[in-house]
Amino acid sequence: MAIFALGDPHFSFSTSGQEYKPMGIFGDNWLNHSQKIKANWESVVSPEDVVLVPGDISWALKLEEARQDLEFLGQLPGLKLLVKGNHDLWWQSVSKVRKSLPPSIKVIQNDHYLLENGIAICGTRGWTCPNDKGFDTDHDQKVYEREVNRLRLSLETVKQEVEEIIVMLHYPPTNGKHEPSGFTELLQKFNVKTCVYAHLHSESIQGAIPREKWGINFYLVSADAIGFTPLLVR
């Protein structure tokens, strides 16, 4: 069992199979991105593998509008584990989301998923961290603290002895200066050695966290940052 990761697929399939928000408007590298993801995914991921998808799965605003995107993702090889991204407005009630998912997709929210090889997958959406550019202490601080607590809740659900804990977040777990945060403190406290995240695009990709910091391996897995190909992380 290999573990891959790919975030920010930004699917937008309508019932006709056409994309209502073609991502090519964000650059030529995004042209036909859904088909790129499908072809590349099928070339590297086997049915017995796992793919972590840290958010921004669909542009849909409502759950019923996201069904085509979830079905597209569900038909790709492997078990898919998801956390919510900032654009996943269709993801409201987690119980309703879980009832609507294809069998090969599971979501993580205030809990974890234990793989057959003894690896526990934890995570949450995350948020902009303090001292980041544009951080609003009135609004962002509250959301940041809530997301740090949600990561804590997820990690605390791992009661049994496990081989390893892997964390996935949508947002980077640090600010642009790569300073410690509530997220990184939890990663260290729970001895997490692998953290995958997404959210960064275009020029922002240059601000990725160094691959190894604080004894943790960080992987930026935004689709455009990894050539629209699931990245092997373990």
C-alpha atoms as one frame of an Amber mdcrd trajectory, in Angstrom:
protein
   0.000   0.000   0.000   1.484   3.302  -1.119   0.241   6.665   0.127  -0.047
   9.529  -2.358  -1.442  13.054  -2.047  -3.007  15.602  -4.384  -4.941  18.676
  -3.271  -6.963  21.391  -4.960  -8.444  19.358  -7.823 -11.118  22.066  -8.181
 -13.567  19.924 -10.145 -16.719  21.530 -11.576 -18.606  18.898 -13.564 -22.235
  19.512 -14.455 -24.768  16.731 -15.005 -23.915  16.931 -18.720 -20.286  16.119
 -17.976 -19.061  19.570 -18.983 -17.072  21.766 -16.598 -18.919  24.948 -15.631
 -15.742  26.578 -14.294 -12.857  25.640 -16.618  -9.631  26.252 -14.719  -7.741
  27.377 -17.824  -8.593  30.955 -16.846  -5.900  30.618 -14.166  -3.144  29.734
 -16.640  -2.339  27.415 -19.521  -1.075  24.751 -17.112  -4.672  24.397 -15.875
  -6.121  23.703 -19.334  -8.018  20.373 -19.311  -6.724  19.867 -15.780  -9.360
  17.290 -14.814  -8.303  14.981 -17.643  -4.648  15.543 -16.751  -5.361  14.509
 -13.184  -7.272  11.430 -14.335  -4.564  10.269 -16.748  -1.699  10.924 -14.348
  -3.557   9.432 -11.393  -4.300   6.223 -13.276  -0.648   5.975 -14.306   0.749
   5.975 -10.752  -2.008   4.917  -8.312  -3.074   1.290  -7.897  -6.424   0.120
  -6.475  -4.777  -0.900  -3.190  -3.161   2.522  -2.677  -4.382   5.550  -0.709
  -4.584   9.142  -1.924  -4.892  12.056   0.497  -6.895  14.956  -0.937  -6.443
  18.015   1.300  -9.319  20.204   0.223 -10.804  22.314  -2.545 -12.335  19.284
  -4.178 -15.295  20.971  -5.891 -16.495  24.432  -6.873 -20.074  23.374  -6.077
 -22.055  25.461  -3.619 -24.437  22.679  -2.554 -23.920  18.990  -1.857 -26.224
  17.848  -4.648 -24.220  20.004  -7.080 -20.994  18.288  -6.008 -22.195  14.771
  -6.804 -20.689  14.698 -10.313 -17.322  15.807  -8.942 -17.396  13.238  -6.147
 -18.349  10.502  -8.603 -15.452  11.500 -10.884 -13.057  11.335  -7.937 -14.611
   8.117  -6.670 -13.952   6.323  -9.964 -10.212   6.983  -9.776  -8.049   4.163
  -8.350  -7.401   3.825  -4.642  -8.982   4.871  -1.381  -9.428   8.644  -1.227
  -9.286  10.461   2.128 -10.519  14.068   2.171 -10.437  17.133   4.394 -12.339
  20.322   3.677 -10.822  23.258   1.786 -11.802  26.919   1.902 -13.719  26.606
  -1.405 -15.637  23.476  -0.414 -18.853  25.347   0.341 -20.868  22.219  -0.518
 -19.407  20.538   2.591 -21.686  21.562   5.458 -23.153  18.655   7.437 -20.481
  15.958   7.608 -23.122  13.266   8.198 -24.913  14.233   4.975 -21.608  14.342
   3.102 -20.701  10.845   4.288 -24.058   9.468   3.164 -23.473  10.890  -0.321
 -19.948   9.623  -0.906 -18.921   6.869  -3.314 -17.560   3.793  -1.467 -13.924
   4.652  -2.257 -14.062   8.084  -0.584 -13.893   8.841   3.154 -13.797  12.224
   4.864 -12.023  13.319   8.036 -13.563  15.878  10.385 -12.698  15.907  14.091
 -11.692  12.245  13.795  -9.164  10.057  11.975  -8.994   7.177   9.529  -6.908
   4.131  10.425  -5.343   2.361   7.463  -4.770  -1.385   7.373  -1.010  -0.873
   7.711  -1.467   0.828  11.104  -1.047   4.397   9.888  -3.592   6.899  11.207
  -4.599   9.808   8.967  -5.683  12.953  10.832  -6.422  16.466   9.668  -8.574
  19.554   9.317  -8.940  22.518   6.970  -6.545  24.798   8.841  -6.387  28.565
   8.382  -4.111  31.554   7.877  -1.597  31.695  10.725  -0.731  34.688  12.963
   1.869  37.141  11.620   0.947  36.210   8.070   0.347  38.979   5.566  -3.196
  40.299   5.943  -3.924  38.338   9.124  -6.920  40.008  10.808  -6.763  39.630
  14.582 -10.512  40.211  14.875 -11.658  37.609  12.350  -8.744  35.328  11.478
  -7.627  34.742  15.065 -10.967  33.141  15.987 -11.014  30.876  12.939  -7.337
  29.990  13.422  -7.912  28.983  17.058 -10.962  26.942  16.089  -9.001  25.062
  13.429  -6.094  24.408  15.783  -8.607  22.911  18.198 -10.109  20.785  15.421
  -6.686  19.380  14.628  -6.212  18.627  18.316  -9.567  16.831  18.409  -8.590
  14.788  15.352  -5.242  13.774  16.845  -6.773  12.944  20.229  -9.117  10.396
  18.641  -6.099   8.181  17.951  -6.291   6.191  21.179  -4.605   3.001  20.028
  -0.927   2.446  19.346  -0.233   3.141  15.676   2.687   2.781  13.312   2.589
   6.471  12.405   0.298   9.494  12.253   0.082  11.495   9.035  -1.652  14.878
   9.076  -3.235  16.621   6.115  -4.323  20.253   6.118  -5.663  22.435   3.377
  -3.817  25.568   4.481  -0.082  25.592   5.193   0.468  25.060   8.936   2.738
  28.115   9.195   2.760  31.738   8.109   4.796  32.997   5.161   7.843  33.361
   7.408   7.569  29.674   8.344   7.324  30.481  12.038   5.960  27.978  14.568
   2.184  27.936  15.024  -0.463  26.132  17.011  -0.580  23.609  14.178   3.149
  22.874  14.192   3.143  22.638  17.994   0.491  19.914  17.764   2.435  18.098
  15.048   5.438  17.991  17.353   3.421  17.101  20.450   1.851  14.094  18.726
   5.122  13.045  17.050   3.784  13.568  13.521   6.547  13.057  10.965   4.586
  13.713   7.754   2.287  16.641   6.970   0.713  17.335   3.586  -0.984  20.607
   2.681  -2.228  22.482  -0.367  -3.846  25.917  -1.023  -0.748  27.563  -2.562
  -0.811  28.292  -6.298   1.188  30.140  -8.967   3.832  32.426  -7.423   2.773
  31.381  -3.923   4.228  27.922  -4.562   7.655  29.494  -4.059   6.660  30.079
  -0.428   6.372  26.382   0.352   7.649  25.205   3.712  11.104  23.551   3.490
  10.685  19.815   2.967  12.069  19.082   6.438  11.582  21.403   9.408  11.172
  20.714  13.141  11.783  17.037  12.374   8.674  16.933  10.170   8.467  16.223
   6.439   6.202  18.788   4.778   4.704  18.184   1.333   2.981  20.889  -0.703
   0.546  18.960  -2.891  -1.572  21.570  -4.662  -2.391  20.025  -8.044  -0.471
  22.636 -10.032   2.518  22.430  -7.661   3.001  18.717  -8.434   2.211  18.655
 -12.144  -1.354  17.380 -11.596   0.095  14.009 -10.586  -0.465  12.418  -7.153
   2.752  12.719  -5.152   4.120   9.698  -3.320   4.502  10.644   0.367   4.997
   7.195   1.909
